[in-house]
Amino acid sequence: CRRLPSAIRSFSSAPSDGYKSQIYVRAGQFKAASLFLEPSLEKQNVSAEVLDLAGRLAQVNGEKDKARKYLTLAIGKAPNQPAYLEHLALSFALSEEYTAAVALLQRSMDKISGLASGKKSLAMIYALSGQYNAALQVANSAMEQADVASLKFLYRNLPHYNPHEQAMAVMFNQVPKRLLGVAKPGAAK
């Protein structure tokens, strides 16, 4: 049958579970994203990238211990990847464990490759803790002014979000749906 080789090619080039999960993440369907990712987590050689995604999804889905387990495994597989340390630090910050969060971020910022992104995460931690001015000060040292200006609304309101919304914003840069129709202060309507 001539169709068999093309069917095999299309099967082998099918999107990975991680890719499918990212589609659900973009749609704000975090539980569905986790379900699609589960088969990848059962494989022998799970990539650090998949473990990181699983950890961030677990955090958004309210599973703090599971989140930290996956994020720690991701760090173990790719210790030189600052983003994984930063995600673990943000997990601690989301639980108001700020001392542990900052200590982890320091490990990331000790590497040149993690300095700028570590500062961005530190600004987010200050915002989570309600320290708006400190968040802006750190952000200004790591980002362009336009980028900082675009985050002011988030920094000011992040402490007022519920835990699920905070995790969405911090782990996936997604604004809570209930705020999508709310204009930023000073914005034209």
C-alpha positions, -999 to +999 in steps of 0.1 A: +000+000+000+014+034-010-002+053+018+016+035+046+049+054+043+031+087+043+010+077+072+042+067+091+058+100+082+028+120+094+027+099+126+064+104+134+061+142+127+031+146+149+034+174+175+048+163+208+028+163+240+047+193+251+038+212+220+001+202+224+002+213+260+016+247+250-015+252+228-037+246+258-016+270+279-020+298+253-058+292+255-057+294+293-067+257+297-041+246+322-057+214+334-060+202+298-024+211+292-014+190+322-034+161+309-016+162+275+017+164+292+013+134+315+024+108+289+056+126+283+063+126+321+061+088+322+089+084+296+124+073+306+142+104+292+120+133+301+136+166+289+142+194+313+120+216+292+090+192+297+097+189+334+098+227+337+065+230+318+050+203+341+062+222+371+047+255+360+014+239+351+013+221+385+018+255+402-011+271+382-032+241+390-026+246+427-002+217+432+027+234+449+046+203+460+043+186+426+054+219+409+085+220+430+093+184+424+092+188+386+111+221+387+138+206+408+141+177+384+144+202+355+172+220+373+189+186+379+188+179+342+199+214+331+216+231+360+230+258+337+195+269+326+186+300+347+149+299+338+144+267+357+159+282+389+138+313+384+106+293+380+113+274+412+121+307+429+087+321+417+070+290+430+083+298+465+073+335+461+038+324+452+036+307+486+050+338+502+083+321+510+102+351+499+135+344+516+138+310+498+127+326+466+154+353+467+181+327+477+172+307+446+172+338+424+207+347+437+220+313+424+205+322+390+219+358+390+254+345+400+256+334+364+260+360+337+234+343+316+209+346+344+215+382+356+189+401+335+162+374+337+169+370+374+163+407+380+130+405+361+120+376+384+131+395+414+110+424+403+080+400+401+087+387+436+087+423+449+054+429+431+039+397+446+049+408+481+032+442+475+064+462+472+055+481+441+082+507+442+109+481+448+096+461+419+098+491+396+133+499+408+146+464+401+127+463+367+142+496+357+177+481+362+170+451+339+145+463+312+138+489+287+115+517+299+087+507+276+088+471+290+087+485+326+058+508+317+039+478+303+043+459+336+033+487+360-004+476+359+006+440+367+030+450+394+004+471+411-024+446+409-006+413+413-009+411+451-047+415+447-051+385+424-062+352+437-035+324+439-045+309+406-044+342+388-011+351+404+004+318+392-010+324+356+006+358+355+039+348+370+045+314+353+029+321+319+025+359+316-012+356+313-036+382+326-066+368+344-097+366+322-117+388+346-093+417+338-092+414+301-119+441+296-103+464+322-084+493+306-051+503+321-052+536+340-048+565+316-055+544+285-078+558+259-111+539+256 
